[in-house]
């Protein structure tokens, strides 16, 4: 019996679906960031999600009919670490010599990049329901909760 995550090497339709889903889901989050004129916008989030899906699918494909959960786990850990560098590049520290205060910008955008990677992993694994629900919840957090923050 084949594993539910296994994608036959000739199953291009399934692979295309997963990759297109990763682009769509990354685009959902990226569009919200683009509308808010953040440096990491639509293309960045789409590419992070797509790249995460590709790495995930590679790990699934290399495993053949029997998926090695440890190998997939290591790929996911590598994605999370690698995306951390992108997120770190998004965070800016600005200090003012006059007021001696430090302001940090970009934490939410860095978190959105991290989530885009997770959404790509979900897509790469074929967990489309999880990916779509999480993308919608991410946009709710980024958009609706921003309005709530601005009230206080």
C-alpha positions in Angstrom: 0.0 0.0 0.0 1.4 3.4 -1.0 1.8 6.2 1.5 -0.8 9.0 1.1 2.1 11.5 0.8 3.8 9.6 -2.0 3.7 11.3 -5.4 4.5 9.0 -8.3 7.2 10.4 -10.5 4.8 10.5 -13.4 2.1 12.2 -11.5 2.8 15.7 -12.9 -0.8 16.8 -12.3 -0.5 16.3 -8.5 2.9 17.9 -8.5 1.6 20.9 -10.5 -1.4 21.2 -8.1 0.8 21.3 -5.0 3.2 23.9 -6.5 0.4 26.1 -7.8 -1.3 25.8 -4.5 1.9 27.0 -2.8 2.1 30.0 -5.2 -1.6 30.8 -4.5 -1.3 30.5 -0.7 2.0 32.5 -0.7 0.3 35.1 -2.9 -2.6 35.5 -0.5 -0.3 36.5 2.3 2.0 38.4 0.0 -0.8 40.5 -1.5 -1.8 41.7 2.0 1.9 42.7 2.6 2.1 44.3 -0.8 -1.0 46.4 -0.2 0.5 47.7 3.0 3.7 48.6 1.0 6.0 46.3 3.0 9.4 45.5 1.5 8.6 41.8 1.4 5.5 41.7 -0.6 3.7 39.5 -3.2 6.7 38.0 -5.1 8.8 37.4 -2.0 6.0 35.5 -0.2 5.1 33.5 -3.3 8.7 32.5 -3.8 9.2 31.5 -0.2 6.1 29.4 -0.3 7.0 27.9 -3.6 10.6 27.1 -2.5 9.4 25.5 0.6 7.0 23.3 -1.4 9.7 22.3 -3.8 12.1 21.2 -1.0 9.2 19.3 0.6 8.2 17.6 -2.6 11.9 16.7 -3.3 12.1 15.0 0.2 8.9 13.1 -0.6 10.0 12.1 -4.1 13.4 10.9 -3.0 11.8 8.7 -0.4 10.0 6.7 -3.1 6.9 4.7 -2.0 8.0 4.7 1.6 8.4 8.2 3.0 11.1 8.6 5.6 9.5 10.8 8.2 13.0 11.6 9.7 14.2 12.9 6.3 11.1 15.0 5.8 11.4 16.3 9.3 15.0 17.4 8.6 14.0 19.2 5.4 11.3 21.0 7.3 13.8 22.0 10.0 16.2 23.2 7.3 13.5 25.3 5.7 12.5 26.9 9.0 16.2 27.7 9.7 16.8 29.1 6.2 13.8 31.2 6.2 14.9 32.6 9.6 17.8 34.4 7.7 15.3 36.0 5.3 13.2 37.1 8.3 16.3 38.5 10.0 17.0 40.5 6.9 13.5 42.0 7.1 13.9 43.3 10.7 15.4 46.7 10.9 16.7 48.4 14.0 16.5 52.2 14.0 17.9 54.3 16.8 17.6 58.0 17.4 20.5 59.7 18.9 18.4 62.6 20.1 15.9 60.6 22.1 18.2 57.7 22.7 15.3 55.3 21.8 15.5 52.2 19.7 12.7 51.2 17.3 12.5 47.8 15.7 10.6 47.4 12.5 9.7 44.4 10.4 8.9 41.8 13.0 5.4 41.2 11.6 6.8 40.9 8.0 9.5 38.5 9.2 6.8 36.4 10.9 4.7 36.5 7.6 7.7 35.2 5.7 8.1 32.4 8.2 4.3 31.6 7.9 4.6 31.6 4.1 7.3 28.9 4.4 5.0 26.8 6.6 2.2 27.3 4.1 4.5 26.1 1.3 5.4 23.0 3.4 1.7 22.2 3.9 1.1 22.6 0.1 4.1 20.5 -0.7 2.8 17.7 1.5 -0.6 18.0 -0.2 -2.4 19.3 2.8 -4.4 21.8 0.8 -7.1 22.3 3.4 -4.6 23.1 6.1 -2.8 25.5 3.8 -5.9 27.4 2.7 -7.3 27.7 6.2 -4.0 28.9 7.6 -3.6 31.4 4.7 -7.0 32.9 5.5 -6.2 33.0 9.2 -2.8 34.7 8.5 -4.5 37.4 6.5 -7.1 37.9 9.3 -4.2 38.3 11.8 -2.3 40.7 9.5 -5.3 42.8 8.4 -8.0 42.7 11.1 -5.7 42.6 14.1 -3.8 45.6 12.7 -7.0 47.6 12.9 -7.5 46.4 16.5 -3.9 47.4 17.4 -4.5 50.9 16.0 -7.4 51.4 18.3 -5.1 51.3 21.3 
